[in-house]
Amino acid sequence: MDSWIVWLILAAVLGVAELFTLTAALGLLSIAALLTTVVALVGLPPALQLAVFVIASAAGLAGIRPLALRHIKQPPPRHFGVSALVGKSAYVTAEVTGRDGRVRIGGEEWSARAYDETLVIPAGATVDVIEIEGATALVYPRE
């Protein structure tokens, strides 16, 4: 079997593996294997083919390393929309039970239910938003 066929098969396998893992590393190795396929088609010896693969792989991985490090060091993404309300405190404007109630969260009035359905939270109490279900805040009294 010609060596270029082996390199082409390796490139295809690495490319398919990249589609499943989405790590970028396997994609870079796949590109290196494709470059090596071209070198093998030219007829260069196997030792030089391996050297091209190693150098192309190292260059690709070294090139993407700063991007990967920047991605790792980024702060976690901030929540926005209703998911940003989870963990906030709220003021009970109308008694909250396991079925209904009203709370004010950051200047907005929301329908609410007690997270623990056996609780009755009086108006004027401070609660924590545990979860948002549709347009209803599930709340729990602040201790």
N, C-alpha and C positions, 0 to 999 in steps of 0.2 A: 504494500500500500504506500502510495506517495505521502511524504510528510505534510504536504500542503493540505491534504484531505483531513489528516489528523488535527491540524491547527484549526481548520474550518469547523470541524465537528466540535472541538473544544470551545471555539468562539460561540457556536450556536447553543451549546449546553450552558455556558456561562451567561449568555444573553437571556435564555429562558429562566435560569435561576434568579437573575436580577429582577425579572418581571414579578417573581413571587416574593422576593425579599425586600425590594426597593431600598437597598443599602447604598447604592452607587458604586461600591467597591467591586462587586461582581461585574457590573457594567463596564468599568474601567479595564478589568482583566479581559473581558470579552473584546474590547477594542484593541487591546494589546495582542490578543490572539489573532484578530483580523489583520493587524499590521504584520504579524509574523507569517500569516498565510501568504501575503504578498511577497515577503522575503523568500519563502520556500518556493513559490512559483518561479521566482527569478533563478532559482537553482543554487542558492548559497548553502553551505554545509550545515548540518544539524547543530553543531556547536555555536555557530553564528546565529542561527535561528533562535536558539535558547537564549543567547545573549540579548537579542533584540526584544524577546518577550520579557525578560527580566528588567531591562532598561525601560521599556515602554510602560510596564506595570509600575515600576518604582516612580517614574516621572508622573504618571497619572495620579497615583496615590499621594505623592508629595504635593502635587498641584491642588488637590482637593482638601488636603489636611487643614489649611487655614480656615476654609469654609466650615469644615466639620467642627473645629475647635470653637469657632465663633458661635455656631449653632448650640453647642453643648453649654457654653458660658452664658447664653441669653437667659434673662429672667423668664420665669414661666409666663405663658400668655395670660393677659388680663381677661377676666370675664366681662362680657357686655350683655346688654339686654336684660331679660328677666333672670338669667343665671347669675348676674352680678348682685342680685338682691339676696341670694342665699347667704346666710351668716350675718346679715344686717339686723340691727335692732328696729323694732317697730312699736308704735304707741297704739293701744287698743282704744278705738273710738266707740265701738258698740260691742257689748259682751260677746265673747268668742266661745263657742261650744264645739263639739265634735261634728256639728252639722253646718253652722254658719257663724257669721260675725263680721266685723269691719276693723281694719287696722290702717294706720297711716305709716307709710314707709317712705322716708325721704321726701315728704311733701306731697305724695300721692296717696289717695285712699284706695285700698284694695279689699276685696272680699277675702274672708279668712275662715279657716277651720283650725281647731286645736289638733296638734299632731297626735296627742294622746286623746282619743275620743271620749275618755271618761272625765276629762278636765272641763271646768267652766272658768274662764278667765274674765274677770270683771273689767269694765271700761276704766280707763286711766292706768292700767297696768302696762309694764314694759315687757315685751316679748322678743324672742329671737326668731327670725325666719329660718325654718329648717329646710323647706322645700317649696317649689312653686309648681302647682298643677294647673295648667291652663291659665286662668286669670284668678286663681285662688292661692293665697299664701297659707301654707301649713306652718303654724307657729307653736312655740313652746315658751312657757313663762321663764323670764330671766331670774336667776337665783341671786 
